[in-house]
Amino acid sequence: MRSQFKSVFLSLCMLWSAAAYATDLRLPTALQNAPPSSSTDWTGFHIGLIGGHAWGDLTTTNNSMTTGGALLGITNTAFVPPATFTGPDAKYSTSGNLLGLEIGYDKQIGSGLIGIETDLMWGAVTSQSNYSGSDAGPQYASKTTIDVLGSTRVRVGWVYDRVLLYGTGGVAYLHNVSELGIQGGTPEVPLGPSHQASQEAWHVGYAAGGGVEYSLAPGWSTKVEYLYTDFGKRDYDIGYGAAGSVHSEGKAALNLVRAGLNKRF
């Protein structure tokens, strides 16, 4: 756990350094001429780049497999009608990096601020696991990849000159691809052919967190943000044709630390 948080901290430092470096390259004159302590007006639209690291848990419940026998590596008429076998609940760790875009609008009222922001990120937040259904098999190889993660949130904050401290919350959504391979028998004595299938799905949940944003120069700002996202359960029914099917209920909860660079209008 300590090594995971260390890697997140290092990634965050690298992201913020990269954002500041990119601004130095593109806005050297603006930065040099920026007044040292003038009041910053945060009202207006903004659009920018964001990137960060996500980690969390994927949970499956009500797991079951229905087959006439083929998914177990035996004849598909061994069970007539097809039999359903239940499995235990499971939890898997997942992690990965994401990069994307955000757009929003803020309204400063005195030293307070209220705004709305939406973002969409792409990447690969991946979980992989190999396990056995029983001592006699079958063998499972699962892989879940979250390739899209986004949110639409309200921001409420406090402004002190160039610094904005804010809390944020709203709707979150993700897209993932779940792949599941099934091989009858044991690793030492496999039975029958391997069966492969996958299913794509969208999940909707909520996001909550906060961050700090700093005005680098007129029209530019950089930020660091933490979000916790939780997504409700969704049914997965992965079919293998005549060989049978697998059912489960999937749920995801993710932590996200990211940095961004915004152009403000």
C-alpha angles and dihedrals in degrees: 000000000000091000090050093053089045091056091048091051092049091047090051092051091050092049094050091046090050091050092050091046092050090052091050089055095048102034110031094137094047092050093048092050097042110122111248099229111006122138112267120218109215095185114119146053125308136189128183155137124282132184137168153130127284129195136165146106136306114203128195125193137174090033117182142156125211119198144144087225106285095102087055091053095253133102114304091232094060089102118040110207096025114266127231120222120194126215137199125268114266140199126201132188119234135187142163148131130275137192129190153121136285135192131185151144129238132193118200115208110184106304091339129086136198125182148145127238136182128190141179125198134187129202142095121290099176140188124184130183139170119198144152126245090214141333088282094044158197105209120222129202112188131182127178122188124189102204101168128041125171145154144193111211146168117236123208118181154153123245127212107177106285095000126084120189114190148168121216140190142163145104123342129192137184140184121214141176118218118198124189128184121191126196122180121230127017131309088258096045112026117191124211128337126323116256121213130188141149142195133204122212145169121227126198124200141127137291128206133171145097146240151178126254126193128200106231096182138332105309098010135086140166128208146187119210142179123204132182113204128190125186128198125241121282129189119244120197110179113190129206098187115241090351093073140254144267125225130196143148113238129201132177133200118182140183116211129194116182146158129215146190117213135193108214127207 
